[in-house]
Amino acid sequence: MDQPFHSQKGRYIRDAKPGDRITGFFLVRHKQLEQFRDRSRGYFLTLILADRSGSLLARVWEGANELADSFNQGDIVKAQGDVETYLDRPQLIIAKLRTAKEDEYDLRDFQPSTAKNIDEMLTTLKNTVARIRNPHLSSLVHHFFDDPNFVKRFAAAPAAKKMHHAYIGGLLEHTVSVLSLVDSVLVLYPEIDSDLLITGALLHDIGKTREYDWETDIDYTDEGQLVGHVVIGDEMVAAALAAVDGFPEALKLRVRHLMLSHHGRLEWGAPRRPQTLEAIALHHIEELNAQVSRFRDLLEHKPEGEAWTPYNRMLGRSLYGGDELDEEDHSKAE
């Protein structure tokens, strides 16, 4: 794991081992007062503490009621305690805990973030914007990517809460990857309108800048939960289209269809299924990048020494990542 961004962070959770006494700063992802079985003992406090490396179960046995009133779920706290083993997994028994001061931490220590260079990805994105020859589509795309406030949020936003690219900068990374796949598809299928497909690739997920809040932890905004990024993105594009003079009505419909159909299926949250060449291409390109990235992330975090990932309920399967025998066979082949 990389070094912490803030000098006072302390060790990352991933590096904490049973028997260690640790002092550091953590995000409170979950907080709950629970009653002891012996009710005369009152309450203890159960926490899930997190940073960009993972999460850790924590308990406060003494003075739980008073301490619970001093901080909230979602806060950054400074905690000191001893790591021990409980039911075959580590937990932290907290001796001291307080709310952190703003100058004591860097939010990047608490959120997973893209491993790719943000500035380089933004340059790639802006170079792609400059390639659009259709003046109407160019004006539409520039409406968003010439706005520094929008670009700042777009570059920081996650692409999901859990599914794929679920980290700071994930939306930008996903979009740049989709654009790369678009270039390959356009070589194979020159009949596709390249400007229209590139526009769809650039804009299809812009609603995620409003669907998620990522200040301390990735979660849905009220708008994201109630409306969703597909509809939010279409609303953003419709408002921008209204501000572009002389935008052809037929082209407006084709752009908005890309926004509304990129999830491909009604049961996946698409108000419309793809009905144009560019829409079906965008759906499958976007889905390819999302699913391969999702598989990659699950395989990267499979238990060390294991060939298979744990069963994933959302996928309905475990994933195979190979084992030492595969490596031996490969080396023999060489």
SULZI-V68220 format. One record per backbone hydrogen bond with DSSP energy under -0.5 kcal/mol. NH is the residue of the N-H (numbers start at 1). CO is the residue of the C=O. E is the energy in kcal/mol with one decimal. If there is no record, write none. Layout:
nh,co,e
NH,CO,E
NH,CO,E
//
This chain:
nh,co,e
9,6,-1.6
15,12,-1.6
16,13,-1.7
19,83,-3.5
20,17,-2.3
22,20,-0.5
22,81,-2.5
24,79,-2.3
25,9,-2.1
26,77,-2.7
27,50,-3.1
28,75,-2.8
29,27,-1.1
29,48,-2.6
30,48,-1.2
32,46,-2.2
34,44,-3.1
36,42,-2.3
39,37,-1.2
41,38,-2.7
42,39,-1.6
44,34,-3.1
45,60,-2.3
46,32,-3.0
47,58,-2.8
48,30,-1.9
49,47,-0.5
49,56,-2.7
50,27,-2.2
51,54,-2.3
52,109,-2.7
54,51,-1.3
56,49,-2.7
57,90,-0.6
58,47,-2.7
59,92,-2.6
60,45,-2.2
64,43,-0.5
67,63,-2.1
68,64,-2.7
69,65,-1.0
70,67,-1.8
71,68,-0.7
74,28,-2.8
75,72,-2.0
77,26,-3.0
77,75,-0.5
78,98,-2.9
79,24,-2.8
79,77,-0.5
80,96,-2.5
81,22,-2.2
82,93,-1.9
83,20,-3.0
84,82,-0.5
84,91,-2.8
86,89,-3.3
89,86,-1.1
91,84,-2.7
92,57,-2.6
93,82,-2.9
93,91,-0.5
94,59,-2.7
94,92,-0.8
95,80,-3.0
96,80,-1.8
98,78,-2.0
100,76,-2.7
104,101,-2.1
105,102,-0.7
109,106,-2.4
110,107,-1.8
111,107,-0.7
114,168,-2.8
118,116,-0.5
121,117,-2.2
122,118,-2.5
123,119,-2.0
124,120,-2.1
125,121,-2.4
126,122,-2.7
127,123,-2.4
128,124,-1.8
129,125,-2.2
130,126,-1.8
131,127,-0.6
131,128,-1.1
132,128,-0.5
132,129,-1.2
138,134,-2.6
139,135,-2.0
140,136,-2.0
141,137,-2.4
142,138,-2.6
143,139,-1.6
144,140,-0.8
144,141,-0.9
145,141,-2.5
146,142,-1.7
147,144,-1.4
148,146,-0.8
151,147,-2.5
152,148,-2.1
153,149,-1.7
154,150,-3.0
155,151,-2.5
156,152,-1.0
157,153,-2.2
159,165,-2.5
160,165,-0.6
167,165,-1.8
168,112,-2.7
169,156,-1.3
170,167,-2.5
171,157,-2.4
172,157,-0.5
173,169,-2.3
174,170,-2.7
175,171,-2.4
176,172,-2.6
177,173,-2.1
178,174,-2.4
179,175,-2.3
180,176,-1.7
181,177,-2.0
182,178,-2.3
183,179,-1.7
184,180,-1.2
185,181,-2.3
186,182,-2.5
187,183,-1.2
188,184,-1.4
189,185,-2.5
192,189,-1.9
194,192,-0.9
197,193,-2.3
198,194,-2.7
199,195,-2.1
200,196,-2.3
201,197,-2.5
202,198,-2.4
203,199,-2.1
204,200,-2.2
206,203,-1.9
208,205,-2.2
209,206,-1.8
210,207,-1.6
211,207,-1.4
212,208,-1.4
213,219,-3.1
219,213,-2.3
221,211,-2.4
225,221,-2.5
226,222,-2.4
227,223,-2.7
228,223,-1.3
232,228,-2.4
233,229,-2.9
234,230,-1.8
235,231,-2.4
236,232,-2.3
237,233,-2.5
238,234,-2.8
239,235,-2.2
240,236,-1.9
241,237,-2.9
242,238,-1.8
243,239,-0.7
243,240,-0.9
244,240,-0.6
244,241,-1.1
245,243,-0.7
247,244,-1.1
252,248,-2.0
253,249,-1.9
254,250,-1.6
255,251,-2.3
256,252,-2.7
257,253,-2.1
258,254,-1.5
259,255,-1.7
260,256,-2.2
261,257,-1.6
262,258,-0.9
264,261,-2.2
265,263,-1.2
268,265,-1.0
269,266,-1.6
270,265,-2.1
271,260,-0.5
271,269,-0.6
272,260,-1.5
280,276,-2.3
281,277,-1.9
282,278,-2.5
283,279,-2.4
284,280,-2.0
285,281,-2.4
286,282,-2.8
287,283,-2.5
288,284,-2.2
289,285,-2.2
290,286,-2.2
291,287,-2.6
292,288,-2.4
293,289,-1.9
294,290,-1.8
295,291,-2.6
296,292,-2.6
297,293,-2.3
298,294,-2.0
299,295,-2.5
300,296,-2.3
301,297,-1.0
302,299,-1.2
306,303,-2.1
309,319,-2.4
312,317,-2.2
313,311,-0.7
316,312,-2.3
317,312,-1.3
321,307,-3.8
321,319,-0.5
327,323,-1.6
328,324,-2.5
329,325,-2.7
330,326,-2.2
331,327,-2.4
332,328,-2.3
333,329,-2.0
334,330,-1.4
//
